[in-house]
Amino acid sequence: MPFQYSNELLGLPEIQLQKIISMDTQNVHLEASPVTYQQACPICGTEQDVKRDGRNKPRKIRHLSIFGRRSYLYVPSLHLACTRCRISFVWTDDFVGPKQRYSLAFRAQTVEQALGSTTAHSASMQEAPVSTVQRMHQDALPAKTNV
């Protein structure tokens, strides 16, 4: 298994690397797929009646840096259908939120590194847009409650 140790370095047990798409001095693009073949239905919770129903283009997700290079994971956007509930849904990855382009680990690292610095400085450290880093910070702040 050529990617055995690379999978461990990523720290994402729910996916496995398939191949390196491209690599240069600044970026690493990796193709990955889910370890499991099926996912349970979000309504009835069964896997028996769930079938794969196609796929869209892969999701491009920014993950933690690998050896000083930005890493991007390309994971399939799988469509699933439950014959019992008669619903369609999309595969849910545990390491990234729905409709997000940054992994939860990347978001947590960005917020942690930015403590005590400006959003612009944090964005330059992560090489990400300032507005994105600002949104990550706002999402990480606890909701204010009126007392």
C-alpha positions as CSV (number, residue, x, y, z in Angstrom):
1,M,0.0,0.0,0.0
2,P,2.0,3.1,-1.2
3,F,-0.2,5.7,0.7
4,Q,-0.4,3.9,4.0
5,Y,1.8,6.4,5.9
6,S,0.4,9.3,3.9
7,N,-3.1,8.5,5.2
8,E,-1.8,8.5,8.7
9,L,-0.1,11.9,8.2
10,L,-3.3,13.5,7.0
11,G,-5.1,12.4,10.2
12,L,-8.3,11.6,8.4
13,P,-9.3,8.0,9.0
14,E,-12.5,8.2,7.1
15,I,-10.8,8.7,3.7
16,Q,-8.0,7.0,1.9
17,L,-5.6,8.5,-0.6
18,Q,-5.9,7.2,-4.2
19,K,-3.2,9.2,-6.0
20,I,-1.3,12.4,-6.1
21,I,-2.8,14.5,-8.8
22,S,-0.1,17.2,-9.0
23,M,2.6,18.6,-6.8
24,D,4.8,21.7,-7.1
25,T,6.8,23.9,-4.8
26,Q,3.7,25.4,-3.2
27,N,0.8,23.0,-3.6
28,V,-0.1,19.3,-3.3
29,H,-3.3,18.1,-4.9
30,L,-4.4,14.6,-3.6
31,E,-7.3,12.5,-4.8
32,A,-9.1,10.6,-2.0
33,S,-12.1,8.4,-1.5
34,P,-14.2,7.3,1.5
35,V,-13.0,4.2,3.3
36,T,-16.6,2.8,3.5
37,Y,-18.7,2.0,0.5
38,Q,-22.1,2.9,2.0
39,Q,-23.5,5.6,4.3
40,A,-26.6,5.3,6.5
41,C,-29.8,7.1,5.5
42,P,-30.2,10.3,7.6
43,I,-33.9,9.6,8.1
44,C,-34.2,5.9,8.9
45,G,-30.6,5.1,9.7
46,T,-30.3,2.0,7.6
47,E,-27.5,1.1,5.2
48,Q,-29.3,-1.9,3.6
49,D,-31.7,0.2,1.5
50,V,-29.2,2.9,0.5
51,K,-27.8,2.7,-3.1
52,R,-25.3,4.9,-4.9
53,D,-27.1,7.1,-7.4
54,G,-24.3,8.9,-9.3
55,R,-21.8,11.6,-8.6
56,N,-20.9,15.2,-9.5
57,K,-17.5,16.6,-10.0
58,P,-15.1,16.1,-7.0
59,R,-15.1,18.5,-4.1
60,K,-11.9,20.5,-3.7
61,I,-11.1,20.9,0.0
62,R,-8.2,22.8,1.5
63,H,-6.5,20.8,4.3
64,L,-3.5,21.3,6.6
65,S,-0.1,22.0,5.1
66,I,2.1,19.1,4.2
67,F,5.8,19.7,4.5
68,G,5.3,23.5,4.0
69,R,3.0,23.1,1.0
70,R,-0.7,23.8,0.8
71,S,-2.7,20.6,0.4
72,Y,-5.9,20.2,-1.4
73,L,-8.0,17.0,-1.2
74,Y,-10.3,16.0,-4.0
75,V,-13.1,13.8,-2.7
76,P,-16.0,12.5,-4.7
77,S,-19.4,14.1,-4.3
78,L,-21.5,11.0,-4.1
79,H,-25.3,11.0,-4.5
80,L,-27.1,8.3,-2.5
81,A,-30.8,7.3,-2.4
82,C,-32.7,5.4,0.2
83,T,-35.4,3.1,-1.3
84,R,-37.2,2.7,2.1
85,C,-37.6,6.5,2.7
86,R,-37.5,7.5,-1.0
87,I,-35.1,10.3,-0.4
88,S,-31.9,11.4,-2.1
89,F,-29.0,12.8,-0.2
90,V,-25.3,13.5,-0.6
91,W,-22.4,11.7,1.1
92,T,-21.5,13.5,4.3
93,D,-17.8,13.7,5.1
94,D,-16.9,13.9,8.8
95,F,-13.8,16.1,8.3
96,V,-15.6,18.9,6.5
97,G,-18.9,20.6,6.9
98,P,-21.6,20.6,4.2
99,K,-20.9,23.0,1.3
100,Q,-17.5,24.0,2.8
101,R,-14.2,24.2,1.1
102,Y,-11.9,24.1,4.2
103,S,-11.5,21.0,6.4
104,L,-12.4,21.3,10.1
105,A,-8.8,20.8,11.0
106,F,-7.7,23.7,8.8
107,R,-10.4,25.9,10.3
108,A,-9.4,25.1,13.8
109,Q,-5.7,25.7,13.1
110,T,-6.5,29.0,11.4
111,V,-8.6,30.2,14.4
112,E,-5.9,29.0,16.9
113,Q,-3.0,30.7,15.1
114,A,-4.9,34.0,14.9
115,L,-5.4,34.4,18.6
116,G,-3.8,37.8,19.4
117,S,-3.3,38.8,15.8
118,T,-5.3,40.6,13.1
119,T,-7.4,38.8,10.6
120,A,-5.2,40.1,7.8
121,H,-2.1,38.7,9.4
122,S,-3.7,35.4,10.0
123,A,-4.9,35.3,6.4
124,S,-1.4,36.0,5.1
125,M,0.0,33.2,7.3
126,Q,-2.6,30.7,6.0
127,E,-2.5,32.1,2.4
128,A,-6.3,32.3,2.4
129,P,-8.6,35.2,1.7
130,V,-9.1,37.7,4.5
131,S,-12.9,37.4,4.3
132,T,-12.7,33.7,4.7
133,V,-10.5,33.8,7.7
134,Q,-12.7,36.5,9.2
135,R,-15.8,34.2,8.7
136,M,-13.9,31.3,10.4
137,H,-13.2,33.6,13.4
138,Q,-16.8,34.7,13.7
139,D,-18.0,31.1,13.5
140,A,-15.6,30.1,16.2
141,L,-16.7,32.8,18.6
142,P,-19.3,31.6,21.1
143,A,-22.8,33.1,20.7
144,K,-23.3,36.1,22.8
145,T,-26.2,35.8,25.3
146,N,-28.0,38.8,26.8
147,V,-28.1,38.6,30.6
